Amino acid sequence: MKLVVAVVQDQDSNRLSNALTKNDFRATKLASTGGFLRSGNTTFLIGVDDGLVPKLMDLIRENCRSREQMVAPVSPMGGNADSYIPYPVEVEVGGATIFVLPIEQFHHF
């Protein structure tokens, strides 16, 4: 048994949630915020048998694609402004950050 923790951009959240439900994966969704861009994310907690981890990874990969996006950087507060870039920059967003953790026991009541 594994616990898969998948952090995805909010833009991919509904698509992934629908795909998980369609493929009989149960998941808990938590709202989260990314540190770098301070943008909304969704964190999925998914308990899954060891043999289904590859199928789940494929499903996440298919529904959470990275893409380029223009963002306006946040101005530094009290820090060194020498390296601050005051105009929008293109960064890669989306995709998924996934952690697969071993589970010693699982109980469902």
C-alpha positions as CSV (number, residue, x, y, z in Angstrom):
1,M,0.0,0.0,0.0
2,K,1.2,3.5,-0.9
3,L,0.1,7.0,-0.2
4,V,0.6,9.2,-3.3
5,V,0.7,12.9,-2.6
6,A,0.3,14.9,-5.8
7,V,0.6,18.7,-5.9
8,V,-0.9,20.1,-9.1
9,Q,-1.7,23.6,-10.3
10,D,-5.4,24.6,-9.8
11,Q,-5.8,24.8,-13.6
12,D,-5.2,21.0,-13.8
13,S,-7.2,20.1,-10.7
14,N,-10.6,19.5,-12.1
15,R,-9.3,17.5,-15.1
16,L,-7.3,15.2,-12.8
17,S,-10.1,14.9,-10.3
18,N,-12.5,13.7,-13.0
19,A,-9.9,11.3,-14.4
20,L,-9.3,9.8,-10.9
21,T,-13.0,9.3,-10.4
22,K,-13.5,7.8,-13.8
23,N,-10.6,5.3,-13.1
24,D,-11.9,4.3,-9.6
25,F,-9.2,6.0,-7.6
26,R,-10.4,7.7,-4.4
27,A,-8.7,10.9,-3.5
28,T,-8.8,13.7,-0.9
29,K,-8.3,17.2,-2.3
30,L,-6.7,19.9,-0.2
31,A,-6.2,23.6,-1.2
32,S,-2.6,24.6,-1.1
33,T,-0.5,27.6,-2.2
34,G,2.9,27.4,-4.0
35,G,5.8,29.3,-2.6
36,F,7.5,30.5,-5.7
37,L,4.6,32.0,-7.7
38,R,2.3,32.2,-4.7
39,S,-0.4,30.7,-6.9
40,G,-3.1,28.3,-6.1
41,N,-2.4,24.6,-6.1
42,T,-4.4,21.5,-5.2
43,T,-2.8,18.7,-3.2
44,F,-4.3,15.2,-3.8
45,L,-3.9,12.4,-1.2
46,I,-4.5,9.1,-2.8
47,G,-4.2,5.7,-1.1
48,V,-3.4,3.0,-3.7
49,D,-2.2,-0.6,-3.8
50,D,1.4,-1.0,-4.9
51,G,0.5,-2.6,-8.2
52,L,-1.7,0.4,-9.2
53,V,1.0,3.1,-8.7
54,P,2.2,3.0,-12.3
55,K,-1.3,3.4,-13.6
56,L,-1.9,6.3,-11.3
57,M,1.4,8.0,-12.3
58,D,0.3,7.7,-16.0
59,L,-3.0,9.2,-15.2
60,I,-1.4,12.1,-13.4
61,R,1.1,12.6,-16.2
62,E,-1.7,12.7,-18.8
63,N,-3.8,15.3,-17.0
64,C,-1.2,17.6,-15.5
65,R,1.0,19.1,-18.3
66,S,3.6,21.8,-17.7
67,R,3.3,25.0,-19.8
68,E,4.9,28.4,-20.2
69,Q,3.2,31.4,-18.5
70,M,4.0,35.1,-18.2
71,V,4.1,36.2,-14.6
72,A,4.9,39.5,-12.9
73,P,7.5,39.0,-10.2
74,V,6.7,40.1,-6.6
75,S,8.8,43.1,-5.6
76,P,11.3,42.4,-2.8
77,M,10.3,43.6,0.7
78,G,13.3,44.9,2.6
79,G,15.7,42.8,0.6
80,N,18.2,43.6,-2.0
81,A,16.5,45.2,-5.0
82,D,19.6,45.1,-7.2
83,S,18.5,41.8,-8.9
84,Y,14.8,42.7,-9.0
85,I,13.3,42.4,-12.5
86,P,10.3,44.8,-12.7
87,Y,8.8,43.3,-15.9
88,P,6.9,40.0,-16.5
89,V,9.0,36.9,-17.1
90,E,8.1,33.6,-18.7
91,V,8.2,30.6,-16.4
92,E,7.2,27.0,-16.6
93,V,4.1,26.2,-14.6
94,G,1.8,23.2,-14.2
95,G,2.8,19.6,-14.2
96,A,2.8,17.8,-10.9
97,T,5.0,17.2,-8.0
98,I,4.5,13.7,-6.7
99,F,5.6,11.9,-3.5
100,V,5.0,8.2,-3.1
101,L,5.1,7.1,0.5
102,P,5.0,3.6,2.0
103,I,2.0,2.9,4.2
104,E,2.4,0.4,7.1
105,Q,-1.3,0.1,7.9
106,F,-4.5,1.3,6.3
107,H,-7.9,1.2,7.9
108,H,-11.2,2.3,6.3
109,F,-14.2,2.4,8.7
